[in-house]
Amino acid sequence: MSGVWVFNNGVIRLVENPNQSEGVATQTNGRRYVLVYLPTGEAVSSHSSLEQILRSLGWERYFSGDSDLIQYHKRSSIDLISLPRDFSKFNSVYMYDIVVKNPNSFHVRDFK
């Protein structure tokens, strides 16, 4: 586990990646990654922008009982994309899952 312990109003909690930029995943090795939508070259920086792109690719929001996840499915396949509701926890594992299921639309790049 890595991060910073924060003490606030008598409660202590671990904050992972406290300096993480929106949409940029920092791995334990210190490398930073960003999910890029290839047709526009746009870096995905929020759930709303990602959802808009996924909808245009035929993905639909799938409502499950898990409140910590946002999920998408495609009627034409059995694939399911599961993402953390908290976008600050969006890391390269989720990015590569999206790339594998949409290989011609997304790419993961080093963030510079």
C-alpha distances in whole Angstrom, upper triangle without the diagonal:
4,7,10,11,14,17,20,23,22,19,15,12,9,10,8,11,13,16,16,19,21,20,19,15,13,12,9,13,14,16,17,19,22,24,27,30,33,36,35,33,31,27,26,24,24,25,28,29,27,29,33,32,31,34,36,35,36,33,33,31,30,30,28,27,23,23,19,21,24,25,28,31,34,37,38,35,33,30,27,25,22,20,18,20,18,18,15,13,16,15,16,16,18,20,22,22,25,26,27,29,30,31,34,32,29,27,24,24,22,22,24
4,7,9,13,16,19,22,21,18,15,12,8,8,6,8,10,12,13,17,18,19,16,14,11,10,8,11,11,14,15,17,20,22,26,29,32,35,34,31,29,25,24,23,23,24,28,28,27,29,32,31,31,34,36,35,36,33,34,31,31,31,29,29,25,24,20,22,24,26,29,32,35,38,39,37,35,31,29,26,23,20,18,20,17,18,14,13,15,14,16,17,19,20,22,23,25,26,27,29,31,31,34,32,28,26,23,23,21,20,22
4,7,9,13,16,19,19,16,13,10,6,5,4,6,7,10,11,15,17,17,16,13,11,11,10,13,12,15,15,18,20,22,26,29,32,35,33,31,28,25,23,21,22,23,26,27,26,28,31,31,31,34,36,35,36,33,34,31,31,31,30,29,25,24,20,22,24,26,29,32,35,39,40,38,36,32,30,26,24,21,18,19,16,16,13,12,15,14,17,18,20,21,23,24,26,27,29,30,31,32,34,32,29,27,23,23,21,20,21
4,6,10,13,16,16,14,10,8,6,5,6,8,7,10,12,16,18,19,18,16,14,15,14,16,15,18,18,21,22,25,28,31,34,37,35,33,30,27,25,23,23,25,28,29,28,30,33,33,33,36,38,38,39,36,36,33,33,33,31,30,27,25,22,24,26,29,32,35,38,41,43,41,39,35,32,29,26,23,20,21,17,18,14,15,18,18,20,22,23,24,26,27,29,30,32,34,34,35,37,35,31,30,26,26,24,22,23
4,7,10,13,13,10,7,6,4,6,9,11,10,13,15,19,20,22,21,19,18,18,17,20,19,22,21,24,25,28,31,34,37,40,38,36,33,30,28,25,25,26,29,31,30,32,35,35,35,37,40,40,41,37,37,34,34,33,32,30,27,25,22,24,27,30,33,36,39,43,44,42,40,37,34,31,27,25,21,22,18,20,16,16,20,20,23,24,25,27,29,30,31,33,35,36,37,38,40,38,34,33,29,29,27,26,27
4,6,10,10,8,6,5,6,7,10,12,10,13,16,19,20,22,22,21,19,20,19,22,21,24,23,25,26,29,32,34,38,40,38,36,33,30,28,25,25,26,28,30,30,31,34,35,35,37,40,40,41,38,37,34,34,33,32,30,27,24,22,24,27,30,33,37,40,43,45,43,41,38,35,32,28,25,22,21,18,19,16,17,21,22,25,26,26,28,30,31,32,34,36,37,38,39,41,38,35,34,31,31,29,27,28
4,7,7,6,4,7,9,10,14,16,14,17,19,22,23,26,25,24,23,24,23,26,25,27,27,29,30,32,35,38,41,44,42,40,36,33,31,28,27,28,31,33,33,34,37,38,38,40,42,43,44,40,39,36,36,34,33,31,28,26,24,27,29,32,36,39,43,46,48,46,44,41,37,34,31,28,24,24,20,22,19,20,24,25,28,29,29,31,34,34,35,37,39,40,41,42,44,42,38,38,34,34,32,30,31
4,6,5,6,8,11,12,15,17,15,18,20,22,23,26,26,25,24,26,25,28,27,29,28,30,31,32,35,38,41,43,41,39,36,33,31,28,27,27,30,32,32,33,36,37,37,39,42,42,43,40,38,35,35,33,32,30,28,25,23,26,28,32,35,39,42,45,47,46,44,41,37,34,31,28,24,23,20,22,19,21,24,26,29,30,30,32,35,35,36,38,40,40,41,43,45,42,39,38,35,35,34,31,32
4,6,8,11,14,15,19,21,18,21,23,25,26,29,29,29,28,30,29,32,31,33,32,33,34,36,38,41,44,46,44,42,39,36,34,30,29,30,31,34,34,35,38,39,39,41,44,44,45,41,40,37,37,34,33,31,29,26,24,28,30,34,37,40,44,47,49,48,46,43,39,36,33,30,26,25,22,24,22,24,27,29,33,33,33,35,38,38,38,41,43,43,44,46,47,44,42,41,38,39,37,35,36
4,7,10,14,15,19,22,19,23,25,27,28,30,30,29,29,30,29,32,31,33,33,34,35,37,40,42,46,48,46,44,41,38,36,32,31,31,34,36,36,37,40,41,41,43,45,46,46,43,41,38,38,35,34,32,29,26,25,28,31,34,38,41,45,48,50,48,46,43,40,37,34,31,27,26,23,26,24,24,28,30,33,34,33,36,38,38,39,42,43,44,45,47,49,46,43,42,39,40,38,36,37
4,7,10,12,16,19,17,21,22,25,25,27,28,26,26,27,26,29,28,31,30,31,32,34,37,39,43,45,43,42,38,35,33,30,28,28,31,33,33,34,37,38,38,39,42,43,43,40,38,35,34,32,31,28,25,23,21,25,28,31,35,38,41,44,47,45,42,40,36,34,30,27,23,23,20,23,21,21,25,26,30,30,30,32,35,35,36,38,40,40,41,43,45,43,40,39,36,37,35,33,35
4,7,10,13,16,15,18,20,23,24,26,25,24,23,23,22,26,25,27,27,29,30,32,35,38,41,43,42,40,37,33,31,28,27,28,30,32,32,33,36,37,37,39,42,42,42,39,38,34,34,32,31,28,25,23,21,24,27,30,34,37,41,43,46,44,41,38,35,32,29,26,22,22,19,21,19,19,23,24,27,28,28,30,32,33,34,36,38,38,40,41,43,41,38,37,34,34,33,31,32
4,6,10,13,12,16,17,20,21,22,22,20,19,20,19,23,22,24,24,25,26,28,32,34,37,40,38,36,34,30,28,25,24,24,27,29,29,30,33,34,33,35,38,38,39,35,34,31,31,29,28,26,22,20,18,21,24,27,30,34,37,40,42,40,38,35,31,29,25,22,19,19,16,18,15,15,19,20,24,24,24,26,29,29,30,32,34,35,36,37,40,37,34,33,30,31,29,28,29
4,6,10,9,13,14,18,19,20,19,17,16,16,15,19,18,21,20,22,23,25,29,32,35,37,36,34,31,28,26,23,22,23,26,28,27,28,32,32,32,34,37,36,37,34,33,30,30,29,27,26,22,20,17,20,23,26,29,32,35,39,40,38,36,33,30,27,23,21,17,18,15,16,13,13,17,17,20,21,21,23,26,26,27,30,31,32,33,35,37,35,31,30,27,28,26,24,26
4,7,6,10,11,14,15,17,16,14,13,14,14,17,16,18,17,19,20,22,26,28,32,34,33,31,28,24,22,20,19,20,23,25,24,26,29,29,29,31,34,34,35,31,31,28,29,28,27,26,22,20,17,19,21,24,27,30,34,37,39,37,35,31,28,25,22,19,15,16,12,14,10,11,14,15,18,19,19,21,24,24,25,27,29,30,31,32,34,32,29,28,24,25,23,21,23
4,6,9,9,12,14,14,13,11,10,11,11,14,13,15,14,16,17,19,23,26,29,32,30,28,25,22,20,18,18,19,22,23,22,24,27,27,27,30,32,32,33,30,30,27,27,27,26,25,21,20,16,18,20,23,25,29,32,35,37,34,32,29,26,23,20,17,14,15,12,12,9,8,12,12,15,16,16,18,20,21,22,24,26,27,28,29,31,29,26,24,21,21,20,18,20
4,6,5,9,11,12,10,9,7,9,10,12,10,12,11,13,15,17,21,24,26,29,28,25,23,19,18,16,16,18,21,22,21,23,26,26,26,29,31,31,32,29,30,28,28,28,27,27,24,22,18,19,21,23,26,29,32,35,36,34,33,29,27,23,21,17,15,16,13,12,8,9,11,11,13,15,16,17,19,21,22,23,25,27,27,28,30,27,24,22,19,19,17,15,17
4,6,9,11,13,12,11,10,13,13,16,13,15,14,16,17,19,22,25,28,31,29,27,24,20,19,16,17,19,22,22,22,25,27,27,28,30,32,32,34,31,31,29,30,29,29,29,25,23,20,21,22,25,28,31,34,37,39,37,36,32,29,26,23,20,17,17,13,13,9,11,13,14,17,19,19,20,22,24,24,26,28,30,30,31,32,30,26,25,22,21,19,17,18
4,6,10,12,10,11,9,13,14,15,12,13,12,14,15,18,21,24,26,29,27,24,22,18,18,15,16,19,21,21,22,24,26,26,27,30,31,32,34,31,32,30,31,31,31,31,27,25,22,23,24,26,28,32,34,38,39,37,36,33,30,26,24,21,18,19,15,14,10,12,14,14,16,19,19,19,22,24,24,25,28,29,29,30,31,28,25,23,20,19,17,14,15
4,7,8,7,7,7,10,12,14,11,12,9,11,11,14,17,20,23,26,24,21,18,15,14,12,13,16,18,18,18,21,23,23,24,27,28,28,30,28,28,26,28,28,28,29,25,23,20,20,21,23,25,28,31,34,35,34,33,29,26,23,21,17,15,16,13,11,7,10,10,11,13,16,16,16,19,20,20,21,24,26,25,26,27,25,21,20,17,16,14,11,13
4,6,5,8,9,13,15,16,13,13,10,10,10,13,15,18,20,23,21,18,15,12,12,9,11,14,16,16,16,19,21,20,22,25,26,26,28,26,27,25,27,28,28,29,26,24,21,21,20,23,24,27,30,33,34,33,32,29,26,23,21,17,16,16,13,10,8,11,11,12,14,17,16,15,18,20,20,21,24,25,24,25,25,23,19,18,15,15,13,10,12
4,6,8,11,14,17,19,16,15,12,11,9,11,13,15,19,21,18,16,13,10,9,5,7,10,12,12,13,15,17,17,18,21,22,23,25,23,23,22,24,25,25,26,23,21,19,18,17,20,21,24,26,30,31,30,30,26,24,20,19,15,14,14,11,8,7,10,9,11,13,16,15,14,17,19,17,19,22,23,22,23,24,20,17,17,15,15,14,11,14
4,6,10,13,16,18,15,14,10,8,6,7,10,12,16,18,16,14,11,8,6,4,6,9,12,10,10,13,15,15,16,19,20,20,22,20,21,20,22,23,24,25,22,21,18,17,16,18,18,22,23,27,28,27,27,23,21,17,16,13,12,13,11,7,7,9,7,8,10,13,11,10,14,15,14,15,18,19,18,19,20,17,14,13,11,12,12,10,13
4,7,10,13,14,12,10,6,6,5,8,11,14,16,19,18,15,13,9,9,8,10,13,15,14,13,17,18,18,18,22,23,22,25,23,24,23,25,26,26,27,24,23,20,19,18,20,21,24,26,29,30,29,28,24,22,19,18,14,14,15,13,10,8,10,8,8,9,12,12,10,13,16,15,15,19,20,19,20,21,18,15,13,10,10,9,7,10
4,6,10,11,10,8,5,5,6,9,12,16,18,21,20,18,16,12,11,11,12,14,17,16,15,18,20,19,19,23,24,23,25,23,24,23,24,25,25,26,23,22,18,17,18,19,20,23,25,29,30,28,27,23,21,17,16,13,13,15,13,10,8,8,7,5,6,9,10,9,12,14,14,15,17,19,19,19,21,19,15,14,10,10,9,9,12
4,7,8,6,6,4,7,9,12,15,19,21,24,23,20,19,15,15,14,16,18,21,20,19,22,24,23,23,27,28,27,29,27,28,26,27,28,28,29,25,24,20,20,21,22,24,27,29,33,33,31,30,26,24,21,19,16,15,17,15,13,10,10,10,7,8,11,13,12,14,16,17,18,20,22,22,22,24,22,18,16,13,12,10,9,12
4,5,5,6,6,8,11,14,17,21,22,26,25,22,21,18,17,17,18,20,23,22,21,24,26,25,24,28,29,28,30,27,29,27,28,29,28,29,25,25,21,20,21,23,24,27,29,33,33,30,29,25,24,20,19,17,16,19,17,15,12,11,11,8,8,10,12,12,13,16,17,18,19,22,22,22,24,23,19,17,13,13,11,11,14
4,5,7,9,12,15,18,21,24,26,30,29,26,25,21,21,20,22,23,26,26,24,27,30,28,28,31,33,31,33,31,32,30,30,31,30,30,27,26,22,22,24,25,27,30,32,35,36,33,32,28,26,23,21,19,18,21,19,18,15,13,14,11,11,12,15,16,16,19,21,21,22,25,26,25,28,27,23,20,17,16,14,15,17
4,6,9,11,15,18,21,24,26,30,29,26,25,22,22,22,23,25,28,27,26,29,31,29,29,33,34,32,34,32,34,33,33,34,33,33,30,30,26,25,27,28,29,31,33,37,37,34,33,30,28,25,24,22,21,24,22,20,17,16,16,13,12,14,17,17,17,20,22,21,22,25,26,25,28,27,23,20,16,15,13,14,15
4,6,10,13,17,19,23,25,28,27,24,23,19,20,19,21,23,27,26,24,27,30,28,28,32,33,32,34,32,33,32,33,34,33,34,30,29,26,25,26,28,29,32,34,37,38,35,34,30,29,25,24,22,21,23,21,19,16,15,15,12,12,15,17,17,17,20,22,21,23,26,26,25,27,26,22,19,16,14,11,11,12
4,7,10,14,16,20,21,25,24,20,20,17,17,17,20,22,25,23,22,25,27,25,26,30,30,29,31,29,31,30,31,33,32,33,30,29,26,25,25,26,27,30,31,35,35,33,32,28,27,24,23,21,20,23,20,18,16,15,14,11,10,13,15,14,15,18,19,18,20,23,23,22,24,23,19,16,12,10,7,8,10
4,7,11,13,17,18,22,21,17,16,13,14,14,16,19,21,20,19,22,24,22,23,26,27,26,29,27,29,28,29,30,30,31,28,27,24,23,23,24,25,27,29,33,33,31,30,27,25,22,21,18,18,20,18,15,13,13,12,9,9,12,14,12,14,17,17,17,19,22,21,20,22,20,17,14,10,8,6,5,8
4,7,10,13,15,18,18,14,14,10,11,12,14,16,19,17,16,19,21,19,19,23,23,22,25,23,25,25,26,28,28,30,26,26,22,21,21,21,22,24,26,29,30,28,27,24,22,19,18,16,17,19,17,14,13,13,10,8,7,10,11,9,10,14,14,13,16,18,17,17,18,17,13,10,6,6,5,5,9
4,6,10,12,15,14,11,10,7,7,8,11,13,16,14,12,16,17,15,16,20,20,19,22,21,23,22,24,26,27,29,26,25,22,20,19,20,20,22,24,27,27,26,26,22,21,17,17,15,16,17,16,13,12,13,10,9,8,11,11,8,10,13,12,12,15,17,16,15,16,14,10,8,6,5,6,6,9
4,7,9,13,12,10,9,6,6,8,11,12,14,11,10,13,14,12,13,16,17,16,19,17,19,19,21,24,25,27,24,24,21,18,17,17,17,19,20,24,24,22,23,19,18,14,15,13,15,17,16,13,13,13,10,9,8,11,9,6,8,11,9,9,12,13,12,12,13,10,7,6,5,7,9,9,13
4,6,9,8,6,6,4,6,9,12,13,15,11,10,14,14,11,13,16,15,15,18,17,20,20,23,25,27,29,27,26,24,21,19,19,18,20,20,24,24,23,24,20,20,17,18,16,18,19,19,15,17,17,13,13,12,14,13,9,11,13,11,9,13,14,12,12,11,8,6,5,6,7,10,10,13
4,6,6,5,5,6,7,11,12,13,14,10,9,12,11,8,10,13,12,11,15,15,18,19,21,24,26,29,27,26,24,22,19,19,17,18,18,22,21,21,22,19,19,16,18,17,19,20,20,17,19,19,16,16,15,16,14,11,12,14,11,10,13,13,10,10,9,6,5,7,9,11,14,14,17
4,5,5,7,9,11,14,16,17,17,14,13,15,14,11,13,15,13,13,16,17,20,22,24,27,29,32,30,30,28,25,22,22,20,21,20,23,22,22,24,21,21,19,21,20,23,24,24,21,22,22,19,18,17,18,17,13,14,16,13,11,14,14,11,10,8,5,5,7,10,11,14,15,17
4,6,8,11,12,16,18,18,18,14,13,16,14,10,13,15,12,12,16,17,20,22,25,28,30,33,32,31,30,27,24,23,20,21,20,23,22,22,25,22,22,20,23,22,25,25,26,23,25,25,21,22,20,22,20,16,17,18,15,13,16,16,12,12,9,7,8,10,14,15,18,18,20
4,5,9,11,14,16,17,16,12,13,15,13,11,14,15,13,14,17,18,21,22,26,28,31,34,32,31,29,27,24,24,21,23,22,25,25,25,27,24,24,22,23,22,24,25,25,21,23,24,21,21,20,22,20,17,18,20,16,15,19,18,15,15,12,9,10,12,14,14,17,17,19
4,7,9,12,15,17,17,13,13,16,15,12,15,18,16,16,19,20,23,24,27,29,31,34,32,31,29,26,24,24,22,24,23,27,26,26,28,25,24,21,23,21,23,24,24,20,21,22,19,19,18,20,19,15,17,19,16,14,18,18,15,14,12,10,9,9,11,11,14,13,15
4,6,9,12,14,13,10,10,14,12,10,13,16,15,15,19,19,21,22,25,27,29,31,29,28,26,24,21,22,20,22,23,26,26,26,27,24,23,20,21,19,21,21,21,17,18,20,17,17,17,19,17,14,16,18,15,14,18,18,15,16,14,11,10,10,12,12,14,13,15
4,6,9,12,13,9,9,13,13,11,14,17,16,16,20,19,21,21,24,26,27,29,27,26,23,21,19,20,19,22,23,26,26,26,27,23,22,18,19,17,18,18,18,14,15,16,13,14,13,16,15,11,14,16,13,13,17,18,15,16,15,12,10,10,9,9,11,10,12
4,6,8,9,6,6,10,10,9,11,14,14,15,17,16,18,17,20,22,24,26,23,22,20,18,16,17,16,19,20,24,24,24,24,21,19,15,16,13,15,15,14,11,12,14,11,12,12,15,12,10,13,14,12,12,16,16,14,15,15,12,10,10,10,11,13,12,15
4,7,9,7,8,11,12,12,14,16,17,18,20,18,19,18,21,22,24,25,23,21,19,17,16,17,18,21,22,26,27,26,26,23,21,17,17,14,14,14,12,9,10,12,10,12,13,16,13,12,15,16,14,16,19,19,18,19,19,16,13,14,13,13,14,12,15
4,5,5,6,9,10,11,12,14,16,17,19,17,17,15,18,19,20,22,20,18,16,14,12,15,15,19,21,24,26,25,25,22,19,15,15,12,12,11,10,7,9,11,9,12,14,16,13,12,16,16,14,16,20,19,18,20,20,17,15,16,15,16,18,16,18
4,6,5,6,9,10,10,12,14,15,16,14,13,12,14,15,17,19,17,15,13,11,9,11,12,15,17,21,23,22,22,19,16,13,12,9,10,8,9,7,10,11,10,13,15,16,12,12,16,15,13,16,18,17,17,19,20,17,15,17,16,18,20,19,22
4,5,5,6,9,10,11,13,14,15,13,13,12,15,16,18,20,19,17,16,14,11,13,13,16,18,21,23,23,23,20,18,15,15,12,13,11,12,10,14,15,13,16,18,19,16,15,19,18,15,18,20,19,18,20,21,17,16,18,18,20,22,21,23
4,5,5,6,9,10,11,13,15,13,14,14,17,18,21,23,22,20,19,17,14,15,14,17,18,21,22,23,23,20,18,15,16,14,15,14,14,12,15,16,14,16,17,19,15,14,17,17,14,16,19,18,16,18,18,14,13,15,16,18,20,18,21
4,5,5,6,9,10,11,13,11,12,12,15,17,19,21,20,18,17,14,11,12,11,14,15,18,20,19,20,17,15,12,12,11,13,12,13,11,14,15,11,14,15,15,12,11,14,13,10,12,15,14,12,15,15,12,11,13,14,16,18,18,21
4,5,5,6,9,10,11,8,9,8,12,14,16,19,18,17,16,13,10,10,9,12,13,16,18,18,18,16,14,11,12,11,13,12,14,12,16,16,14,16,17,18,14,13,16,15,12,14,17,14,13,17,17,14,13,16,17,20,22,21,25
4,6,5,6,9,10,9,10,11,14,16,19,22,21,20,20,17,14,14,12,14,14,17,18,19,21,18,16,14,16,15,17,16,17,15,19,19,17,19,20,20,17,16,18,17,14,16,18,16,14,17,17,13,14,17,18,20,23,22,25
4,5,5,6,9,9,11,12,15,18,21,24,23,22,21,18,15,14,12,13,13,16,17,18,19,17,15,13,15,15,17,17,18,16,19,19,16,18,18,19,15,14,16,15,11,13,15,13,11,14,13,9,10,13,15,18,21,20,23
4,5,5,7,5,8,9,12,15,18,21,20,20,19,16,12,11,8,10,10,13,14,14,15,13,12,10,12,12,15,16,18,16,19,19,16,17,17,17,14,13,14,13,9,11,13,11,9,13,13,10,10,14,16,19,22,22,25
4,5,5,5,6,8,12,15,18,21,21,21,21,17,13,12,9,10,9,12,13,15,16,14,13,12,15,15,18,17,20,18,22,22,19,21,21,21,17,16,18,16,13,15,17,14,12,16,15,12,14,17,19,22,25,25,28
4,6,7,9,12,15,18,21,25,24,24,24,21,17,16,12,13,11,13,14,16,18,16,16,15,18,18,21,20,22,20,24,24,21,22,22,22,19,18,19,18,14,15,17,14,12,15,13,11,13,17,19,22,25,25,28
4,6,9,12,15,18,21,24,24,24,24,20,17,15,11,11,9,11,11,13,15,13,14,13,16,17,20,20,23,21,24,23,20,21,21,20,17,16,17,15,12,13,14,11,8,12,11,9,11,15,18,21,24,25,28
4,7,10,12,16,19,22,22,23,23,19,16,13,10,9,6,8,9,10,13,12,12,12,16,17,20,20,23,22,25,24,21,23,22,22,18,18,18,16,13,15,15,12,11,14,14,12,14,18,21,24,27,28,31
4,7,9,13,15,19,19,19,19,16,12,10,6,5,5,8,9,10,11,10,9,9,12,13,17,17,20,19,22,21,18,20,20,19,16,15,16,14,11,13,14,11,10,14,15,13,14,17,19,23,26,26,30
4,6,10,12,16,17,17,18,14,11,8,5,5,6,8,11,12,12,11,10,10,12,13,16,16,19,18,22,21,19,21,22,21,17,18,19,16,14,17,17,14,14,18,18,16,17,21,22,25,28,28,32
4,6,10,13,13,13,14,11,8,6,4,7,9,11,14,14,14,12,10,9,10,11,14,13,16,16,20,19,17,20,21,20,16,17,19,16,14,18,18,15,16,20,21,18,19,21,22,26,28,28,31
4,6,10,11,12,13,10,8,5,5,6,9,11,14,13,12,11,9,9,9,11,13,13,17,17,21,20,18,21,22,20,16,18,20,16,15,19,19,16,17,21,23,21,21,23,24,27,30,30,33
4,7,8,9,11,9,8,7,8,10,13,14,17,17,15,14,11,12,11,12,13,12,16,17,21,20,19,22,23,21,18,20,22,19,18,22,22,19,21,24,26,24,24,26,26,30,32,32,35
4,5,8,10,8,8,8,10,11,15,16,19,18,15,15,11,12,10,12,13,12,16,18,21,19,19,21,23,21,18,21,22,19,19,22,22,20,22,25,27,26,25,27,27,30,32,32,36
4,6,9,9,10,11,13,15,18,19,23,21,19,18,15,15,12,14,13,13,16,19,21,19,20,22,24,22,20,23,24,21,21,25,25,23,25,28,31,29,28,30,29,32,34,34,37
4,6,6,8,9,13,15,19,20,23,22,19,18,14,13,10,11,10,10,13,16,18,16,16,19,21,19,17,20,22,19,19,23,23,22,24,27,29,27,26,27,27,30,31,31,34
4,6,8,10,14,17,20,22,25,24,22,20,16,15,12,11,9,8,10,14,16,14,15,18,21,20,17,20,22,20,20,24,25,23,25,28,30,28,26,27,26,29,30,30,33
4,7,10,14,17,20,23,25,24,21,19,15,13,10,8,6,5,8,11,13,11,12,15,18,16,14,17,19,17,18,22,22,21,23,26,28,26,24,25,24,26,27,26,30
4,6,10,13,17,19,22,20,18,15,12,10,6,5,5,5,8,10,13,11,11,14,16,14,12,15,17,14,15,18,19,18,20,22,25,22,21,22,21,24,25,25,28
4,7,11,14,17,19,18,17,14,10,8,6,5,6,6,9,10,13,12,11,14,16,15,12,14,16,14,13,17,18,16,17,20,22,20,19,20,20,23,25,24,28
4,7,11,13,16,14,13,10,7,5,4,6,9,9,13,13,16,15,13,15,17,15,11,14,15,12,11,15,16,13,15,18,20,18,17,20,20,23,25,25,29
4,7,10,12,11,11,8,6,5,7,9,12,12,16,15,19,17,15,17,18,16,12,14,15,12,10,14,14,11,12,16,18,16,16,18,19,23,25,26,29
4,7,9,8,7,6,5,6,9,12,15,16,19,19,22,20,18,20,20,18,15,16,16,13,11,14,14,10,12,16,17,16,17,19,21,24,27,28,32
4,5,6,7,7,7,9,12,15,18,19,22,22,25,23,21,22,22,20,17,17,17,14,12,15,14,10,11,15,16,15,16,19,21,25,28,29,33
4,6,7,9,10,13,15,18,22,22,26,25,28,27,24,26,25,23,20,21,21,18,16,18,17,13,14,18,19,18,20,23,25,29,32,33,36
4,7,9,11,14,17,20,24,25,28,27,30,28,26,26,25,24,21,21,20,17,16,17,16,12,13,16,17,17,19,22,25,28,32,33,36
4,5,9,12,15,18,22,23,26,25,28,26,24,24,23,21,19,19,18,15,14,15,13,10,12,15,16,17,18,21,23,27,30,31,35
4,7,10,13,16,20,22,25,24,27,25,22,23,22,19,17,19,17,14,14,16,14,11,13,16,18,19,19,22,23,27,30,31,35
4,7,10,13,17,19,22,21,24,21,19,19,18,16,14,15,14,10,10,12,10,7,11,13,16,16,16,18,19,23,26,28,31
4,6,10,13,15,18,18,21,18,16,17,17,14,12,13,13,9,10,13,11,9,12,15,17,16,16,18,19,23,25,26,30
4,7,10,12,15,14,17,15,12,14,14,11,8,10,11,7,7,10,10,8,11,14,16,15,14,16,16,20,22,23,27
4,7,9,12,12,15,12,10,12,13,11,8,11,12,9,9,13,13,12,14,17,19,18,16,17,17,20,22,23,27
4,6,9,8,11,9,7,9,11,10,6,9,11,9,10,13,14,13,15,18,20,18,16,17,16,19,20,20,24
4,5,6,8,6,6,9,12,11,9,11,14,13,13,16,18,17,18,21,23,21,18,19,18,20,21,21,24
4,6,9,8,9,12,15,15,12,14,17,16,15,19,20,19,20,23,25,22,20,21,20,22,23,22,25
4,5,6,7,11,14,15,12,14,18,17,17,20,22,21,22,24,26,23,21,21,19,21,22,20,23
4,5,5,9,12,13,11,12,15,15,14,17,20,19,20,22,23,20,18,18,16,18,18,17,20
4,5,8,12,13,12,13,16,17,17,19,21,22,22,24,25,22,19,19,17,17,17,15,18
4,6,10,10,9,11,14,14,15,17,19,20,21,22,24,22,19,18,16,17,17,16,19
4,7,8,6,8,11,11,11,14,16,16,17,19,21,18,15,15,13,14,15,14,18
4,6,6,6,9,10,11,13,15,16,17,18,20,18,15,13,11,12,12,12,16
4,5,5,6,8,10,10,12,14,15,15,17,16,12,11,8,10,10,12,15
4,5,5,6,9,10,11,13,14,15,18,17,14,13,10,13,14,15,19
4,6,5,6,9,10,11,12,14,17,15,12,12,10,13,15,16,20
4,5,5,6,9,10,11,11,14,12,9,8,7,10,12,13,17
4,5,5,6,9,10,9,13,12,9,8,7,10,13,15,18
4,5,5,6,9,10,13,12,10,11,10,14,16,18,22
4,6,5,6,8,11,9,7,9,9,13,16,17,21
4,5,5,5,8,7,5,6,7,11,14,16,20
4,6,5,9,10,9,9,11,14,17,20,23
4,6,9,9,9,11,13,17,20,22,25
4,6,6,6,9,12,15,19,20,24
4,6,6,8,11,14,17,19,23
4,6,8,12,14,18,20,23
4,7,11,13,17,18,21
4,7,10,13,15,18
4,6,10,12,15
4,7,9,12
4,6,9
4,6
4
